[in-house]
């Protein structure tokens, strides 16, 4: 039977998980900002094309 981690190991694992979650949140926010920026640019380009075509 495998042995459960002691309190020190468990605390280290919790800290690793906390850091990973924080980094994932930062990556998500960065990706979301990039997507929002490109969606805005695409919408502007489509609006320009509609104005030129009309």
N, C-alpha and C positions, 0 to 999 in steps of 0.2 A: 504494500500500500504506500502511496506517495505521501510525503510529509507536507503539511501545510506551511506556508511561509510564516516566519515569526513577525513580530510587530515592526521591527526595523525594515525588513524586506517588504512588508506590506505597505509601509509608509513610503518607501522608495517607489514602489509600483504605482501608488496613487499619485505621487508627484510626477512621474513619467507620463501618466495618463492625463494629468492636468495640463502639462506643457504641450502634449500632443493635441489636446482639444483646443488650446489657445492658438497654436500654429494653424490648425485646420480652420478656425474661425477667421484668422487673418487672411488666409488664402481664399476663403469663400468671399470675404468682403472685397478683396482685390479683384477677383474674377467678376463679381457682381458689378463693381465700378466700371470695369472694362466693357462688360456687356452693355451696360446702360449707355456708356459713351458711344459705342458703335451703333446701338439701336437709334440713338438720337441722330447720328450722322446719316444713317440710312434713311430715316424718315425725312430729313432735310433734303437729301438727294432726290427722293421720290417726289417730294413737293415741287422741287425745281423742275423736274421732268414734266410733271403735270402742267405747270405754268407755261413751259415752253411749247408743249404739245397742244395747248388750248388756244 
